[in-house]
Amino acid sequence: MKITSIISIVLHGARLLLFLLVLWLTLGWNVRKARKAFEKELIRLGMAKKDAKRLSACYSKLKNDIINSLKYSAFRTR
């Protein structure tokens, strides 16, 4: 009985970690695509490439803020 419970816990934990990894990779990929599309549009409208990159960096900063807040809420001690 205890062995099956331990195996079940390990399998569910592995499944959860895999899901979180896929979610993290998907978020990173979508942010990258959005950032590049935003840069291209700004450059197309006449903005300098350096300034477009600086503005699009907000997408990455926002993603990092979201990830950090999730980490903080998940590992916070009460």
C-alpha positions as a Markdown table, in Angstrom:
| # | Residue | x | y | z |
|---|---|---|---|---|
| 1 | Met | 0.0 | 0.0 | 0.0 |
| 2 | Lys | 2.7 | 2.5 | 0.9 |
| 3 | Ile | 4.8 | 1.6 | -2.1 |
| 4 | Thr | 2.0 | 2.3 | -4.5 |
| 5 | Ser | 1.3 | 5.6 | -2.8 |
| 6 | Ile | 4.9 | 6.7 | -3.1 |
| 7 | Ile | 5.1 | 5.7 | -6.8 |
| 8 | Ser | 1.8 | 7.6 | -7.4 |
| 9 | Ile | 3.2 | 10.7 | -5.7 |
| 10 | Val | 6.4 | 10.5 | -7.7 |
| 11 | Leu | 4.6 | 10.1 | -11.0 |
| 12 | His | 2.2 | 13.0 | -10.3 |
| 13 | Gly | 5.2 | 15.2 | -9.2 |
| 14 | Ala | 7.0 | 14.3 | -12.4 |
| 15 | Arg | 3.9 | 15.1 | -14.5 |
| 16 | Leu | 3.5 | 18.4 | -12.7 |
| 17 | Leu | 7.2 | 19.3 | -13.3 |
| 18 | Leu | 6.9 | 18.4 | -17.0 |
| 19 | Phe | 3.7 | 20.5 | -17.3 |
| 20 | Leu | 5.5 | 23.5 | -15.7 |
| 21 | Leu | 8.5 | 23.1 | -18.0 |
| 22 | Val | 6.3 | 23.1 | -21.1 |
| 23 | Leu | 4.4 | 26.1 | -19.7 |
| 24 | Trp | 7.7 | 28.0 | -19.1 |
| 25 | Leu | 9.0 | 27.2 | -22.6 |
| 26 | Thr | 5.8 | 28.2 | -24.3 |
| 27 | Leu | 5.7 | 31.5 | -22.4 |
| 28 | Gly | 9.3 | 32.2 | -23.3 |
| 29 | Trp | 8.7 | 31.4 | -27.0 |
| 30 | Asn | 5.6 | 33.5 | -27.2 |
| 31 | Val | 7.3 | 36.5 | -25.5 |
| 32 | Arg | 10.2 | 36.2 | -28.0 |
| 33 | Lys | 7.8 | 36.1 | -31.0 |
| 34 | Ala | 5.8 | 39.1 | -29.6 |
| 35 | Arg | 9.0 | 41.1 | -28.9 |
| 36 | Lys | 10.4 | 40.5 | -32.4 |
| 37 | Ala | 7.1 | 41.4 | -34.1 |
| 38 | Phe | 6.9 | 44.6 | -32.0 |
| 39 | Glu | 10.4 | 45.5 | -33.0 |
| 40 | Lys | 9.8 | 44.9 | -36.7 |
| 41 | Glu | 6.6 | 47.0 | -36.6 |
| 42 | Leu | 8.4 | 49.9 | -34.9 |
| 43 | Ile | 11.3 | 49.7 | -37.3 |
| 44 | Arg | 8.8 | 49.5 | -40.2 |
| 45 | Leu | 7.2 | 52.7 | -39.0 |
| 46 | Gly | 10.5 | 54.5 | -38.9 |
| 47 | Met | 11.9 | 54.2 | -35.4 |
| 48 | Ala | 15.6 | 53.6 | -34.9 |
| 49 | Lys | 16.5 | 49.9 | -34.4 |
| 50 | Lys | 18.3 | 50.7 | -31.1 |
| 51 | Asp | 15.2 | 52.4 | -29.7 |
| 52 | Ala | 12.9 | 49.7 | -30.9 |
| 53 | Lys | 15.0 | 47.1 | -29.1 |
| 54 | Arg | 15.0 | 49.2 | -25.9 |
| 55 | Leu | 11.2 | 49.4 | -26.0 |
| 56 | Ser | 10.7 | 45.8 | -26.8 |
| 57 | Ala | 12.9 | 44.8 | -23.8 |
| 58 | Cys | 9.8 | 45.6 | -21.7 |
| 59 | Tyr | 8.2 | 42.3 | -22.9 |
| 60 | Ser | 11.1 | 40.3 | -21.5 |
| 61 | Lys | 11.1 | 42.3 | -18.3 |
| 62 | Leu | 7.4 | 41.7 | -17.8 |
| 63 | Lys | 7.9 | 37.9 | -18.4 |
| 64 | Asn | 10.7 | 37.8 | -15.8 |
| 65 | Asp | 8.5 | 39.7 | -13.3 |
| 66 | Ile | 5.7 | 37.2 | -13.8 |
| 67 | Ile | 8.0 | 34.2 | -13.4 |
| 68 | Asn | 9.6 | 35.7 | -10.3 |
| 69 | Ser | 6.2 | 36.5 | -8.7 |
| 70 | Leu | 5.1 | 32.9 | -9.4 |
| 71 | Lys | 8.4 | 31.5 | -7.8 |
| 72 | Tyr | 7.9 | 33.8 | -4.8 |
| 73 | Ser | 4.4 | 32.7 | -4.2 |
| 74 | Ala | 5.2 | 29.0 | -4.7 |
| 75 | Phe | 8.3 | 28.9 | -2.4 |
| 76 | Arg | 7.2 | 31.5 | 0.2 |
| 77 | Thr | 7.3 | 30.3 | 3.7 |
| 78 | Arg | 4.4 | 31.1 | 5.9 |
